[in-house]
Amino acid sequence: MQDYPQISNTKVLVADAGSTDGTQNIVEEFEELLNVRVIAGGRPSEGRNAGAALADSRYILFLDADIELASESLVRRALELVKKKNLHCVTTNILCRGGSLTDKMLYASNDMFQYLSRLHRPFSTGMFMLFDRKRFMELGGFHEQVHFAEDYMLSKQVARSKFGIVRGGVYTTNRRFQRMGHFRVARLFLATAFNFGNQNFFLRDHKYWEA
């Protein structure tokens, strides 16, 4: 559980894209602790936008379903950072629990490029993306015709002075590497970085969710 003092009163929306793992029942187990409910989802862009449309708070935190927050203070510290520096978007690092050395090196490379991106066009991972709701709406939210790197496409529109990275991270798995292979994932990441100004690249079907 996070140590953010308003966590029990914070609206938590779980976008369910037709899962078969009992998501609704799992969510119901937390109803006494959290203000949580399930909404209809879809592709990541669609589910995130659906949740954002129902939000009424100043900030919106987007989380992937398969990650684990590495620190009990991560949400609180992210909010403190975004308020202190009046930021539009705050993200964190990706950590790999288990997996091979290659898995961990690729995630570490992603984190390094994320820090370096602040010198030109910052990018946030959708695994953990805290957004100022007003700015999120001004940018039009996530592009729903984009099925790959929609988080990158949105966050690169944030001004460098309005972007931050909070210490810590989120744990994820090496499932994507196992399905797609290290080389293909790395190649797709580099292609995304080199095509930051080419919207047609993002609109193409990269078979990312079919892997």
N, C-alpha and C positions, 0 to 999 in steps of 0.2 A: 504494500500500500504506500502511496505517496504521502509525503508530509506537508503537502500544500493544504493550508488550513481550511480552504473553501471546497475541498474535494467532494465532500458529501453533498454539497448543494449545487455542484457544477453539473450541467446537463451533459450526459454522455449518450451519444447516438451511435449505434452499431449498424453499419450498412451491410446488409446480408444479400449477397448475390446468388441466392438459391443454394446455399450450402446444405449438405446432408449430414453434418456432424453434430446436430442438435444445438445449433447456435442459440435458438430461442430459449431452450431449457437452461442452457448455461447462463445466459444473461439474467434470467429470472432468479437465479440463485444469488445475484448481487443486488437485487432490488431493495433490500433492507439497508444496504450500505451506500448505494449510489443512486442518483437520479438518472437511471439508465433505461433505454428502450431500443428495440430493434426497428429499423426502417428498411424499406426496399432499396437494394443497391443495384449493382451492375458492374460494368468495367470500373476500374479505380476512379477515373475522372467523374463518372456519373454518380457513384456512391458518395464521393467526397463533396461534390456540388449539392447533392440532395441533403446531406447533413448540414452544410453551410447555410442552405436556404432556411433551415429551421432554427439556426442559432440566433441568439439575441444578446450575446456577450460581446465585449469589445474585442476579444481575441478568440481565435479558433485554433485548436490544436488538432492536426491530422496525424493519425498513427496507423501503421499497417497492422493487420490482425496477427501476423506471425512474428512480432518482435517482443522483446522484453526490455523494460527500462533498466539500465545498469545501476541506477542509483535511486534511492527513495526520495532524494531531493531534486531530481532532474526537472520535474514540472515546475516546482517552486522557483528554482534558480533561473529557468528559462523565462518565466514571467517577470522575475525581478530584473533580468537583463533587458528584456524588451521595453519595460516601463522606464528604467533608469536612463536608457540611451534613446528612447523614443523611436524604436526600430519598427520596421514593417514585417520583417521575417527573421525568425531564429530557428536554427537547426542544430544538430549535434553529430557526433561521429558514429560510424557503423563498426560494431565489434562482432567478431565471430567466435562463438563458444563452441569448442570442439573443431572438427574439420582439420584439414591438412595445413601445412606451412604455406603452401601456395594460396589456399583460400584466404588465410589471414593476411598474406602479403598483398593480395589484390584489394581487399577491403582497406588495408592501411594506405595503399596507393590512392584509392578513392578519397580517403580522408585528407591526404596531402594535397590532392588537386582541389579539393573543396576549400581548403585554406588559401591556396594560391589564387583561386578564382576571385577572391575578394579584391585582387589587384585589377581585375578587368570586368568580368560579368559573374557575380556570385551565383552559386547554385546550391539548392537545398535538396536533400533526400526526402522523398515522400514518406519514408518510414517514420520520421519525426519532423514535422513542419508546423511551427507556431506562427500564425499570420495575424496581423492587424485586420479585423474583419472589414473595415471600411476600405482599406487598400486592396484587399482581396476582391471585393466586389467591383472596385474601380478597374481592376485588371481583367475582369470578366470571368474569374474563377479558372478552373481547369478546362482546357480545350477538350470537349467530349468526342471529337473526331480523332483525337490522338490517342493511340493505344500503347504507346511506348514513350518513356521519358517525359510524360506530361508534367511531372514535378519539376524537371529541369527547365522545360519550356516556360513554365509560369515563373519560377524563381529568378531566372535570368533577367526578368524585367524589373526586378527590385534594384534600386539604387545602391551602390556600394556602401554609402554612408548609412543606409537603413537596413543593413543585413548584419546578422551576428551569429556566432557559433558558441554554444554553451558547452563548457567542459563536461566530460563524461561520455555517454554514448548510449546506444541501444544495441542489444544482442540480437543477432539474426543467425540463420543457419547457412549451410553451404548448399542448400537444396538447388538453387539456381545454377550453380557451377556443375552439380552432378547431372542436371538435366541437359544443359546447353554445352557444357565443356568450358574450361578456363579460357581457351583461345578465342572462342566465339564471343564470350561475354566481354573480354578485354577489347576485342576488335570493335564491338558495338559501342562500348563506352567511348573509345577514341573517336569513332565516326561521329558520335553525338556531339562531342566537344568541338570537332572541326566544322560541324554543320550548324553551329548555334544560330546563324542568321538565315538558314535555309528552311523555311517552314514546310516545304514539300517533303523534306527528309523525314520529318516527324509524322507527316500524314501517310507515309507509306507503311505497308504491313510488313513488319520485321519478324513476324511469327514469334514474338516474345512470349505471349501467353499460351502458345501452343506447345512450347518446349516442355 
